[in-house]
Structures are given as structure tokens and as C-alpha cells.
Amino acid sequence: MELAIIIVGILLIIVGFVGSVLPVLPGPPLAFVSLLLLVFVDNAKAKMGVNHYAWLIALGVLTIFITAADYYMPIWGTRKFGGTKAGSRGTTIGLLVAVVLAVMTSGLGAILIILGPFVGAYLGEKITGQTPQVALKSAKGSFLGFLVGTLMKVLVVTAIGIYFIVLLV
């Protein structure tokens, strides 16, 4: 039973990494569940103490914060670089279209996920009559916001994965 729990925990962390890059899955929350599963593993329970609960709470709060912030980062980047609401909407639509296309195509998934918000922000700005320079600047902001959000999620899932291993070893 414990081995099954550990395997599920490892799978959740792997899916957490995938979800950190592909916005279809909530990566950090799934990875965090792996830590909650360790309550049922005797070897991990033996290492748990007051510090464990402090780490668990800290990682839980960080997971919630990063998950919420991730949805806002491309929009923030778009606006920070001079984009309008049309650029922000375009970012969101571009990301959703990219996810659908990534699922439909086999080898282009990561490229589409990266380019979708960029192209969406650019087209959103162009449709509302912005100059190519403004639209490109907005698209750059969206791209940077997406990258920052992805990096934050990967770092949180990495911390969760390391803590998972520490509790098992």
C-alpha cells in the first residue's frame, strides 16, 4: 500500500511539472497533493514533526499564491508593456487556442503554448487599431509574463519534489 502511495505521489509531481508548462493542468496544486499523501507512509511519518507542518503550510500557501498569480502574469506583462484590455484578452484567447492546438498536434505542443499568448496579444492589439509597434510591445509583455509565471510554477513544483524526496529518504 505504501509503495502505491509513493508511486502516486511521484506521478503527481511529474504531472505537476507538465502542468507547470501546459496550462491545461494545475501543476503546483497536483504536486502539493503528493506531500499530503505522505501522511500515509510510515517512513515519511517518522520524519514528520513540527517543522514538517511549518513546511507543509509554507508550501501550501506558496502553491495557492503561485497558482493565482500565474493566471495574472501574462495579463500583467501585457499591460506593463503598454498593452490594452484587447491585448490582455488576446493573450488569454491565444493561450486557449494554443492549448487546443497543442493537444491536437504531437510535436509542436511546447512551441504552441509559448507562441499562443504572444500571437494572441499581438492580434488583439492589431484588431483594435494599434500600431504594429504597440502591438509588438504588448505581445512581448505577454510572452515575458507567461515565462515568469511558468518559471515560478516550475520552481514551486521543484521545491515540492525535493521535500517529497527528503521525507522519503
N, C-alpha and C positions, 0 to 999 in steps of 0.2 A: 504493500500500500504506500509506504513512504517513497519507494522508488518511483511509483506512478505520479505522486505529488511533485517530486523533484523534476521529473520529465515534463510534466505540465508547466511547472514554473519556468524551466529553460525554454520551452516553446513560447510561453507568454513573453519572455524577454526578447526572443528572436522576432516574434510578431511585433513587439514594441519598437524594435529597430526599423522594421519595414514600415510600420505606421508613422514613424518619425519622418520618413521621406515621402510616403504616399499618404495624402490627407484623407484617404478613404477610411483608415483605421485610426482610432485614438491611441497612438503608440505609448506615451508615458503612462496613462491610466492602466492599460493592459499589463505593462511591465510591473507596475506597482502591485497589482494583484498577486504577482509571483511572491512578493515579500509577505503578503498576508497568508499565503498558503504554507509558508514555513512554520507557522504556529503548530501545524500538524506533523512536523518532522522532529523526532526525538533529538537527533544530533544538533539541530538548529535551536531547539527549545533549551537545550543545556547551556548554550552560549548567550541566550537572551536574558537580559536583566533590565535595570532601569535605563541604561544607556540605549538599549535596543528600542525602547518605546520613544525615547527622545529622537533617535534617528528615524524611526518609522513616522513619527509626526512631522518631522522636518521634511522628509522626502515626500510625504503625502501633501503637505502644504505647497511644496515646490512643484509637485505634479499638477495640482489644481491651478496654480498661478501660470505655469508654462502652457498648459492646455488652453486656458482662457486667452493668454497673451498671443498664442500662435495664430488664432483667428484674426487678431487685430494687426499683426505685424505687416502683412502686405498692404493693408489699407493705410496704416501709419506711414509706411515708406512712400506710398504714392502721394499722400498729402504733404509729407515732409519735403518732397522734391517738387512741389508746386502743382500737383495734380488736383483735379476736382472730384466731385462725387461721381461723375461719369467714369473717371479713371478708376476709382475705387470699385464701382460696380463692374466695370470691365475686368478688373483683376479677379474678382470673385467668379464671374462667368467664365473667364479664361481658364481658371483653375478647375472648375467643374467640368468644362468641356475636355480639358487635358486629361482629367481622371478617367472619363468615359473612353476617350481615345486610347489611353494607356492600357485600359483593361481589354480593349478590342484588339490592340496590336501587341505583338510579343516582345520585340526587341527595343522598341522606342519609348517604353514607359517612363524612364527617368528623364529623358530629354524632353518629352512632352510635359511632364509635371513641372519642369524648370521653366520651359518656354511659355506655357499656358498663361500664367499671370502677367508675364511681360507683354505678350501679344494682346491679351485682353485689355490691359491698361492703355496700351497704345491705341488700339481700335476705339476704346471707349472715349478717349480724348479726341480722336480724329472725327468721330461721328458727331460730336458736339461743336465741331468747327475750330478746334485748337490748331495752332501751327504745328508742323512736324517737330520743331524743336521742343515745344512744350510737351507734346505727346511722348516724345522720346525720353525726356527728363522724367516724366511721370512713370513711364514704363521701367526706367532704371530704378526708381524708388521702390516700385512694386517688387522687382526682382531682388533688390537688397533686403527688403522686408521679409520676403519669402526665405531667403538664405539665412537670415538671422533667426527666424522662427524655427527653421529646420535644425540649425546648429544647436539652439537651446534644447530642443527635444532630444536630439542625439546625446547631448551631454547629460541630461537627466536620466535617460534610459541607461547610459553607461554607468552612472553612479549607482543606479538601482541594481544593475547586473553585478557590479563589483561587490556591493553589500550582500547580495544574494550568495555569491561565492564565498565571501568571508564567513557568513553564518554556517555554511556547509562544511568548510574545511577545518 
